[in-house]
Amino acid sequence: MSEISLFSTMKTRFFLVNGHLGVWFVCCLFLLSSAIYGGQDTISIQFSFDVRTVITLPRATIRQEASDPPILVYFALPNGNTIEQTMGRIPPSEQEWRYGIQHIDAQTRWLRKFGGMNNLITVYLETKQKSWPAWKKEHFSFYKEYIRQIDSTIKVAAGSKYYRVCLNGHSGGGRFIFSYIDAFDGVPEDVERIAFLDSNYGYEFTYKKPLLKFTQQSGNVLTVFAYNDSVALLNGERIVSDTGGTWHRSNMMLKDLSETYTFSKGGNDDVIRYSNESGSVFFFLKNNPDRRIYHTQQVALNGYIHSMLAGTPLAESGYRYYGEEAYKDLINK
């Protein structure tokens, strides 16, 4: 069984937790108040199987009631990015451009302030390989067990007895979502939202059944964001094959779910929107007539905010998906 080190970088104290699935005892975790990411507390956890997490929590006391639990978002990182880059800040130089392309921390704090989610906890999930697909391949024999260990440990560390869980992620982070579904043989009951931010490369027909069961439960929402990457060019060359990108996988998913749901089509020539009659499934598919790469823009242009609010009364209230960044004033310097 893998050994896990839980640590707070401020206190530099280490706690080794050996245990089998479902048996975890965390002696103590020190919340550290980040000078960089103010107005919230953070917990850092280093797992021995090549996964690092940072949990950001609002300063307000975490509610413990089963009737009104905090929202716990697992945000799986895109390929090639660190947690700090994904959280974001104003890049100090052009060479550090990765800090300015997602701003999940600023969007998190916007959701707390304006999106009715004042008890939102964001969990950033990074692998040593900087790629969830590569991590799964390297740890294939035990990845399901490791995912369950990540889940149980984080829930203890975040300090509540109950959670409303959201599985979210960008780019290769979608592989974490599918691995999570694999690990639990379906979507657990405490998950109420799943969001693929241009990240459903790994979708296969086998995931239709668990996603369908999930979206048929009252209050659950699935959101899918993609752009037409099948025509996108980099230095004059296509970046994916006809079937290798999220455009193809999203249309596969839409087709599979359309066997059960009736979808209405809306939006405009820029972003086509599909939603089912019960409001539990939303697709946001960006056209690409100029054959550009819009991979990160889908996140930066209020994408994370909308992935959390689509299907709620606050959807596009105070912001617009693929519009001007609503969170600009909350970006860290």
Sequence and secondary structure as in RCSB ss.txt:
>XXXX:A:sequence
MSEISLFSTMKTRFFLVNGHLGVWFVCCLFLLSSAIYGGQDTISIQFSFDVRTVITLPRATIRQEASDPPILVYF
ALPNGNTIEQTMGRIPPSEQEWRYGIQHIDAQTRWLRKFGGMNNLITVYLETKQKSWPAWKKEHFSFYKEYIRQI
DSTIKVAAGSKYYRVCLNGHSGGGRFIFSYIDAFDGVPEDVERIAFLDSNYGYEFTYKKPLLKFTQQSGNVLTVF
AYNDSVALLNGERIVSDTGGTWHRSNMMLKDLSETYTFSKGGNDDVIRYSNESGSVFFFLKNNPDRRIYHTQQVA
LNGYIHSMLAGTPLAESGYRYYGEEAYKDLINK
>XXXX:A:secstr
  EEEEEETTTTEEEEEE  TT         EE SSSTTEEEEEEEETTTEEEEEEEESS     TTS  EEEEE
E  TT  HHHHH    SSGGGGGGGS  HHHHHHHHHHHSS TTEEEEEEEETTS HHHHHHHTTTTHHHHHHHH
HHHHHHHTT S  EEEEEEEGGGHHHHHHHHHHTTS  TTEEEEEEES  TT  GGGHHHHHHHHTSTT EEEEE
EE TTS EETTEESS TTSSHHHHHHHHHHHHHTT  EEEEE SSEEEEEETTS EEEEEE  TT    TTHHHH
TTHHHHHHHTTSTTTTSS  TTSS TTGGG   
